[in-house]
Amino acid sequence: MANSAPTVAIGLSLAGLAAASAYGSGPVIILCGVPMLVIANAYRRLNLWNANCGASFEWVGRAINPYLGFMAGWLMIAASLVGGIAGVVVLGPSVLAIFGASASATWPNIFQSAPSSSR
């Protein structure tokens, strides 16, 4: 998810960018597109060498150093957790406000099934 999100964001905003800036968006598209093509080609070549469904930690571990491969795996897990939690932290208070719960009270919001009515 963390690897595909930037590509999806660029892909979805590309048409709007091109329409809004007319001819000025060409360099920006090239600036974003060329690195993505280089990365895609690198993954293609790594899969030709050792097909592993994008397991970067194993590729780094075999090509460079097993310790760096281990750290790359844990870094991928940490990035996935931070990326997942970041969305909840930003959207959580808004979702609670829709249902009438307070965003500042932690434990009541966890166990509350429906907003409580006042007397």
C-alpha positions in Angstrom: 0.0 0.0 0.0 2.7 2.5 0.9 4.5 1.7 -2.4 1.5 2.1 -4.6 -0.1 5.2 -3.0 2.3 7.8 -4.5 1.8 6.3 -8.0 -2.0 6.3 -7.6 -2.0 9.9 -6.4 0.1 11.0 -9.4 -2.1 9.0 -11.7 -5.3 10.4 -10.4 -4.1 14.0 -10.4 -2.4 13.9 -13.7 -5.5 14.9 -15.8 -6.4 17.7 -13.5 -2.8 18.9 -13.5 -2.6 18.9 -17.3 -5.9 20.7 -17.6 -5.2 23.3 -15.1 -1.7 24.3 -16.2 -2.1 23.7 -20.0 1.5 23.4 -21.4 3.3 24.0 -18.1 2.6 20.5 -16.8 4.9 18.7 -19.3 8.1 19.1 -17.3 6.4 18.1 -14.1 5.0 14.9 -15.7 8.4 14.0 -17.0 10.0 14.8 -13.6 7.6 12.4 -11.9 7.3 9.8 -14.7 11.0 9.1 -15.4 11.9 8.1 -11.8 8.8 5.8 -11.7 9.9 4.1 -15.0 13.4 3.7 -13.6 12.0 2.1 -10.4 9.7 -0.2 -12.4 12.6 -1.3 -14.6 14.6 -2.0 -11.5 11.9 -4.2 -10.1 11.5 -6.0 -13.4 15.2 -6.8 -13.5 15.2 -7.9 -9.9 12.3 -10.2 -10.7 14.2 -11.7 -13.6 17.1 -12.3 -11.3 15.1 -13.7 -8.4 11.3 -13.8 -8.7 10.0 -12.9 -5.2 6.8 -10.8 -5.7 8.5 -7.5 -4.7 10.3 -8.8 -1.6 12.8 -6.0 -1.3 14.1 -7.3 2.0 15.3 -10.5 0.3 16.8 -8.7 -2.7 18.7 -6.3 -0.4 19.8 -9.2 1.8 21.2 -11.3 -1.1 22.6 -8.4 -3.1 24.1 -6.2 -0.5 24.1 -7.5 3.1 21.8 -9.8 5.1 21.6 -7.2 7.9 20.5 -4.5 5.6 17.9 -6.9 4.2 16.6 -7.5 7.7 16.4 -3.7 8.3 14.7 -3.2 5.0 12.0 -5.6 6.0 11.4 -4.0 9.3 11.4 -0.6 7.7 8.7 -1.7 5.3 6.6 -2.9 8.3 7.1 0.4 10.1 6.2 2.4 7.1 3.1 0.4 6.6 2.1 0.9 10.2 2.8 4.6 10.2 0.9 5.1 6.9 -2.1 3.2 8.2 -2.2 5.0 11.6 -1.6 8.4 10.0 -4.9 8.2 8.1 -6.8 7.2 11.3 -5.2 10.1 13.2 -6.3 12.6 10.6 -9.8 11.3 9.9 -10.7 9.9 13.3 -11.9 13.2 14.9 -14.0 13.9 11.9 -15.7 10.5 11.9 -16.3 10.9 15.7 -17.9 14.3 15.1 -20.3 12.8 12.5 -21.6 10.4 15.1 -21.7 13.0 17.8 -18.9 11.7 20.0 -16.1 13.9 21.4 -12.7 13.7 19.8 -10.9 14.5 23.0 -12.3 11.7 25.2 -10.3 8.5 24.4 -11.7 5.6 26.3 -15.4 6.5 26.1 -15.1 6.7 22.3 -13.5 3.2 22.2 -16.3 1.5 24.1 -19.3 3.7 23.1 -21.6 2.0 20.7 -24.1 4.9 20.3 -23.9 8.5 21.3 -25.4 9.0 24.8 -28.2 11.4 25.3 -28.1 14.1 27.9 -30.7 14.1 30.7 
